[in-house]
């Protein structure tokens, strides 16, 4: 054997064995490292999952805390709701006190006298222009004489001022840009036929026959409509020239009215109320006819103070007497019983409604002493059932003036046209104005003496006669 070859082979064999050992160790190391890496990766994944869960828990906890924070104000809000209601109560009371102060927007006293004189001068100028323009239209002499102006109610007008059938023209009344009122031109049917017949130039015998029969229709009725337009235009022109406010009248529909058939409580031919009557005697071609009547709502002419001036005088009179340390005595009170007893007092019935028993008893006894029949009821009774034809006046007898009282005024005035008098203490001018706006005709300051009560009822019943 060659010793050099043998050595070489031995070295090769040892190198091969060493290579195999290295390979085996490498493979073993690889097998050990792989599980370790997998384990590390698994542990990292587990840690990530755990962190995610912790984050989710933390978020959930945060959400619950946030919800808790959100719920706390809601609970507090619920608790504070009654506090808000408590705070609003005084605000409502303040509002009511403000509403109590009613602005007096119409003239009184000397200012009212001057204003009425001005209105009367304007209405006289209206009649002058009216008679001239009717004469020009019909080519016939027409004159208007015996001019009168005064306050009337719907009931008193149809029961005392007119008797025969009337031709009523509804007049839209525009004041300061709005048609907020309705006035009424009312003429006796015979005068309307005569004016219409003259305008269409009917032969005198035929016209006389129509007037005698009261035949208001056809061409005659149409022609009178033109005359009504002329009258309305004459008033409009004069009012626009002489009245400080914009004032415009427009003639609307015309209808027939039979005064005995008019119910004062109904809305036909117009609603109940108080009016300033401008009336005059009509002469056509020398023949005297009945009155030509123009009814203006008091508010349209700013004359509502005429209806309630006595109420304001009483309030002011009592205040002045108190300041001077004197007892207030109404003018003419000492003669009230004598004057009133001269009338047929027994035919009147007086209804007393209210919650002030002492004052109601005093009023009832005072009225009974005058021969009047009274009936006392409360707000809880069926008030409408007591508002019969026999009732001539209603007293609301109150411990204090409040919204219930004004609500009762509206209720009574809607179902009856009799005077409504509110008897109560602590009147002020603003309260009087508010009462007037709700439909009260007069007031009585309580406690009142027998003389004061007698004068009060005398004044209000006389207004109906």
C-alpha positions in Angstrom: 0.0 0.0 0.0 1.2 3.4 -0.9 1.6 5.4 2.4 1.0 8.8 0.8 -2.3 7.6 -0.8 -3.4 6.1 2.4 -2.8 9.4 4.2 -4.7 11.4 1.6 -7.7 9.1 1.8 -7.7 9.3 5.5 -7.8 13.0 5.5 -10.6 13.0 2.9 -12.6 10.6 5.0 -12.1 12.8 8.1 -13.1 15.9 6.1 -16.3 14.1 4.9 -17.2 13.1 8.5 -16.6 16.6 9.7 -18.8 17.9 6.9 -21.5 15.5 7.8 -21.3 16.5 11.5 -21.5 20.1 10.5 -24.6 19.4 8.3 -26.3 17.4 11.1 -25.6 20.2 13.6 -26.9 22.8 11.2 -30.0 20.8 10.6 -30.5 20.2 14.3 -30.0 23.9 15.0 -32.5 24.7 12.2 -35.0 22.4 13.8 -34.5 24.0 17.2 -34.7 27.5 15.9 -37.9 27.0 13.8 -40.1 26.1 16.8 -38.6 28.9 18.8 -39.4 31.4 16.1 -42.9 30.0 15.7 -43.3 30.1 19.5 -42.1 33.7 19.5 -44.5 34.6 16.7 -47.3 32.9 18.5 -46.4 34.7 21.7 -46.4 38.0 19.8 -49.8 37.2 18.3 -51.1 36.3 21.7 -49.8 39.6 23.1 -51.4 41.5 20.3 -54.7 39.8 20.8 -54.4 40.5 24.5 -53.6 44.2 23.8 -56.6 44.4 21.5 -58.8 42.9 24.1 -57.5 45.3 26.7 -58.0 48.2 24.3 -61.6 47.1 23.6 -62.2 46.8 27.3 -60.7 50.2 27.9 -62.9 51.7 25.1 -65.9 50.0 26.5 -65.2 51.3 29.9 -64.6 54.8 28.4 -67.9 54.6 26.6 -69.7 53.6 29.8 -68.0 56.5 31.6 -69.0 58.9 28.7 -72.6 57.6 28.9 -72.5 58.2 32.6 -71.3 61.7 32.0 -74.0 62.3 29.4 -76.7 60.9 31.7 -75.8 63.1 34.6 -76.9 66.4 32.9 -80.1 64.7 31.8 -80.9 63.8 35.3 -80.0 67.3 36.4 -82.3 68.7 33.7 -85.1 66.6 34.9 -84.5 67.9 38.4 -84.4 71.5 37.2 -87.7 71.4 35.3 -89.8 72.4 38.3 -87.3 75.1 39.1 -87.9 76.6 35.6 -91.7 76.5 36.2 -91.2 78.3 39.5 -89.1 81.0 37.8 -91.8 81.6 35.1 -94.6 82.2 37.6 -93.5 85.8 38.5 -93.0 86.6 34.8 -96.6 85.7 34.1 -97.8 87.9 37.0 -95.8 90.8 35.7 -97.3 90.3 32.2 -100.8 90.4 33.7 -100.0 93.6 35.5 -98.8 95.2 32.2 -101.9 94.1 30.3 -104.1 95.7 33.1 -102.8 99.1 32.0 -105.1 99.9 29.1 -104.3 103.0 27.0 -107.2 105.5 26.8 -107.3 106.1 23.1 -110.4 108.3 22.9 -111.1 111.9 24.1 -112.8 112.6 27.5 -113.9 115.6 29.4 -113.4 119.0 27.8 -111.4 117.4 25.0 -114.4 115.2 24.2 -116.7 118.2 24.2 -114.5 120.0 21.7 -114.2 116.8 19.5 -118.0 116.3 19.5 -118.6 119.9 18.5 -116.1 119.4 15.6 -117.9 116.2 14.5 -121.3 118.0 14.6 -120.0 120.8 12.4 -118.6 118.2 9.9 -122.0 116.4 9.8 -123.8 119.7 9.3 -121.5 120.4 6.3 -122.2 116.9 5.1 -126.0 117.5 5.0 -125.5 120.8 3.2 -123.4 119.1 0.5 -125.8 116.2 0.4 -128.9 118.2 -0.3 -127.2 120.1 -3.1 -125.9 117.0 -4.8 -129.2 115.1 -4.6 -131.0 118.2 -6.0 -128.5 118.3 -8.9 -128.9 114.6 -9.6 -132.7 114.5 -9.5 -133.3 118.0 -10.9 -135.6 118.5 -8.0 -135.3 120.7 -5.0 -134.3 118.6 -2.0 -133.7 120.1 1.5 -132.6 118.6 4.8 -133.7 120.4 7.9 -133.9 119.8 11.7 -130.5 118.2 12.0 -129.9 116.3 15.2 -126.9 114.3 16.5 -127.0 112.0 19.5 -126.1 108.5 20.8 -128.6 105.6 20.3 -128.5 101.8 20.7 -129.7 99.5 18.0 -132.8 98.7 20.1 -133.7 102.3 20.9 -133.3 103.3 17.2 -135.7 100.6 15.9 -138.2 101.0 18.7 -138.3 104.8 19.1 -136.7 106.6 16.1 -138.3 104.8 13.2 -141.7 103.1 12.7 -142.6 102.3 9.1 -140.6 100.2 6.7 -137.2 101.4 6.0 -134.6 101.1 3.2 -131.2 100.3 4.7 -127.9 100.8 2.9 -124.9 99.1 4.4 -122.0 101.6 4.2 -118.4 100.2 4.4 -116.5 102.7 6.5 -112.7 103.0 5.9 -110.5 104.7 8.4 -106.7 104.8 8.1 -106.4 102.3 5.2 -108.9 99.6 6.5 -112.7 99.1 6.2 -112.9 98.3 9.9 -116.5 99.6 10.5 -119.9 99.5 9.1 -122.2 102.5 9.0 -125.8 102.6 7.9 -127.9 105.0 5.8 -131.6 104.4 6.7 -134.4 106.1 4.9 -138.2 105.7 5.1 -139.5 103.6 2.2 -141.8 106.3 0.9 -138.9 108.8 0.7 -136.8 106.2 -1.1 -139.5 105.6 -3.7 -140.1 109.3 -4.2 -136.3 109.9 -4.8 -136.0 106.9 -7.1 -139.2 107.8 -9.0 -138.1 111.4 -9.5 -134.7 110.2 -10.8 -136.3 108.0 -13.5 -138.8 110.7 -14.3 -142.0 108.8 -13.6 -145.2 110.7 -14.3 -146.5 112.3 -11.0 -149.7 110.2 -10.9 -147.8 107.0 -11.3 -145.2 108.0 -8.7 -147.8 109.0 -6.2 -149.5 105.6 -6.7 -146.2 103.8 -6.0 -145.5 105.9 -2.9 -149.0 105.2 -1.6 -148.6 101.4 -2.1 -145.0 101.3 -0.9 -143.9 99.6 -4.1 -140.1 99.7 -3.8 -138.8 97.5 -6.6 -137.6 97.5 -10.2 -136.3 100.7 -11.8 -137.3 102.7 -8.8 -135.2 100.6 -6.4 -132.2 100.8 -8.8 -132.6 104.5 -9.1 -132.6 105.0 -5.3 -129.4 103.0 -5.2 -127.8 105.8 -7.3 -129.2 108.4 -4.9 -127.7 106.4 -2.0 -124.3 106.5 -3.8 -124.6 110.3 -4.1 -125.4 110.7 -0.4 -122.5 108.4 0.5 -120.2 110.4 -1.8 -121.2 113.7 -0.3 -120.4 112.5 3.2 -117.1 111.0 2.0 -116.0 114.2 0.3 -116.8 116.4 3.3 -115.2 114.0 5.8 -112.0 113.8 3.7 -111.8 117.6 3.7 -112.6 118.3 7.3 -111.7 115.2 9.4 -108.1 114.8 10.5 -108.1 111.0 9.7 -108.5 109.3 6.3 -112.2 108.6 6.2 -113.9 106.9 3.2 -117.4 105.5 2.8 -118.6 103.0 0.2 -122.2 102.0 -0.4 -122.7 98.2 -0.4 -125.9 96.2 -0.4 -129.4 97.6 0.2 -132.2 95.8 2.0 -135.7 96.3 3.4 -136.2 96.5 7.2 -139.4 96.4 9.2 -138.6 97.9 12.6 -141.2 96.0 14.7 -139.6 92.7 13.4 -136.0 93.6 14.4 -134.6 91.6 17.3 -132.0 93.7 19.1 -130.1 90.6 20.2 -129.7 89.2 16.7 -127.1 90.3 14.1 -129.8 91.3 11.6 -129.9 93.7 10.0 -126.7 94.5 11.9 -125.2 93.6 15.2 -126.2 95.4 18.5 -124.1 98.3 19.6 -124.1 102.1 20.2 -124.1 104.6 17.3 -123.9 108.3 16.7 -127.1 109.1 14.9 -127.0 111.9 12.4 -130.6 112.5 11.4 -132.6 115.2 9.5 -136.0 115.8 8.0 -136.2 115.2 4.3 -138.1 117.6 2.0 -138.6 116.7 -1.7 -140.1 119.3 -4.0 -141.7 121.0 -1.0 -143.2 117.8 0.4 -142.1 116.8 3.9 -141.1 113.2 4.3 -139.8 111.3 7.3 -136.2 111.3 8.6 -133.1 110.5 6.7 -130.8 108.7 9.2 -127.1 108.0 9.1 -125.8 105.7 11.9 -122.0 105.8 12.6 -120.4 103.5 15.2 -119.1 105.6 18.0 -115.6 104.2 17.4 -115.7 105.4 13.8 -116.0 109.0 15.0 -113.9 108.5 18.1 -116.9 109.4 20.3 -117.1 106.3 22.5 -116.3 108.5 25.5 -119.9 109.9 25.2 -121.3 106.5 26.4 -119.0 106.2 29.5 -118.2 109.8 30.5 -120.3 109.4 33.7 -118.3 106.4 34.7 -115.0 108.3 34.5 -116.4 111.2 36.3 -117.4 109.0 39.2 -113.9 107.5 39.4 -112.2 110.9 39.4 -114.8 112.4 41.7 -114.2 109.7 44.4 -110.4 110.1 44.0 -110.7 113.9 44.5 -113.0 113.5 47.5 -110.6 111.1 49.1 -107.7 113.5 48.7 -109.7 116.3 50.2 -110.9 114.2 53.1 -114.5 114.5 52.0 -117.4 112.1 51.4 -118.1 111.7 47.7 -121.7 112.6 46.8 -122.9 112.0 43.2 -124.5 115.0 41.5 -128.3 114.8 41.8 -128.2 111.8 44.3 -130.5 113.4 46.8 -133.3 113.7 44.3 -132.8 110.3 42.8 -135.5 108.5 44.7 -138.1 111.1 44.0 -137.3 111.4 40.3 -137.2 107.6 39.8 -140.4 106.9 41.7 -142.3 109.1 39.3 -141.8 106.5 36.6 -143.5 103.1 36.3 -140.6 101.4 38.1 -142.5 98.1 38.9 -142.2 96.9 35.3 -138.4 96.6 35.4 -136.5 93.5 36.5 -132.8 93.7 37.6 -130.5 90.7 37.6 -127.6 90.6 40.1 -124.7 88.2 39.3 -121.5 87.9 41.3 -119.5 86.8 44.3 -119.8 89.9 46.6 -122.7 88.9 48.8 -122.7 92.0 51.0 -122.7 94.5 48.1 -125.3 92.4 46.2 -127.6 92.5 49.3 -127.2 96.3 49.6 -127.9 96.8 45.9 -130.9 94.4 46.0 -132.4 96.2 49.1 -131.9 99.6 47.6 -133.5 98.6 44.3 -136.4 96.9 46.1 -137.1 100.2 47.9 -137.6 101.8 44.5 -140.2 99.2 43.6 -137.9 97.2 41.4 -137.9 93.4 41.3 -134.4 91.9 41.6 -133.0 88.4 41.2 -129.6 87.4 42.8 -127.6 84.5 41.3 -123.9 83.4 41.3 -121.4 82.6 38.5 -122.2 78.9 39.1 -125.9 79.3 38.1 -127.3 78.9 34.5 -127.1 82.6 33.8 -128.5 82.4 30.3 -131.8 81.0 31.7 -132.3 84.2 33.7 -131.8 86.6 30.8 -135.4 86.8 29.8 -137.4 89.6 28.3 -138.3 91.0 31.7 -134.7 91.8 32.6 -133.9 95.5 32.1 -130.4 95.7 33.5 -127.7 93.3 34.7 -125.3 94.1 37.7 -122.1 92.1 38.0 -121.3 92.5 41.7 -117.7 91.6 42.3 -115.2 91.4 45.2 -112.5 92.3 42.7 -112.2 93.1 39.0 -110.7 90.2 37.1 -110.7 88.2 33.9 -113.7 86.1 35.0 -115.7 89.3 35.3 -114.8 90.4 31.8 -115.6 86.9 30.5 -119.0 87.2 32.0 -119.5 90.6 30.4 -118.8 89.1 27.0 -121.2 86.2 27.7 -124.1 88.4 28.8 -123.6 91.0 26.1 -123.7 88.3 23.4 -127.1 87.1 24.7 -128.8 90.4 25.8 -128.8 94.1 24.8 -129.6 95.4 28.3 -127.2 97.7 30.1 -124.4 95.8 32.0 -123.2 97.6 35.1 -120.1 96.3 37.0 -120.2 97.0 40.7 -116.8 96.6 42.3 -114.2 98.3 44.5 -110.8 99.8 43.6 -111.6 101.2 40.2 -108.9 103.0 38.2 -109.2 104.8 34.9 -107.4 102.0 33.2 -109.8 99.4 34.6 -112.7 101.6 33.5 -111.3 101.7 29.9 -110.8 98.0 29.9 -114.4 97.4 31.1 -115.7 99.8 28.4 -113.8 97.9 25.7 -115.4 94.6 26.8 -118.9 96.0 26.6 -119.7 97.4 30.0 -122.2 100.4 29.9 -121.6 101.7 33.4 -119.8 101.1 36.7 -120.8 101.4 40.4 -118.0 101.8 42.9 -118.7 99.6 46.0 -119.5 99.9 48.8 -122.2 102.3 47.6 -125.0 104.1 49.4 -128.7 103.8 48.6 -128.7 107.2 46.9 -125.7 106.2 44.7 -127.4 103.0 43.7 -130.7 104.8 43.0 -129.0 107.3 40.8 -127.1 104.6 39.0 -130.1 102.5 38.0 -132.1 105.6 37.2 -129.4 106.7 34.7 -129.2 103.3 33.0 -132.9 102.6 32.7 -133.5 106.2 31.5 -130.9 105.5 28.7 -133.2 102.8 27.3 -136.3 104.9 27.3 
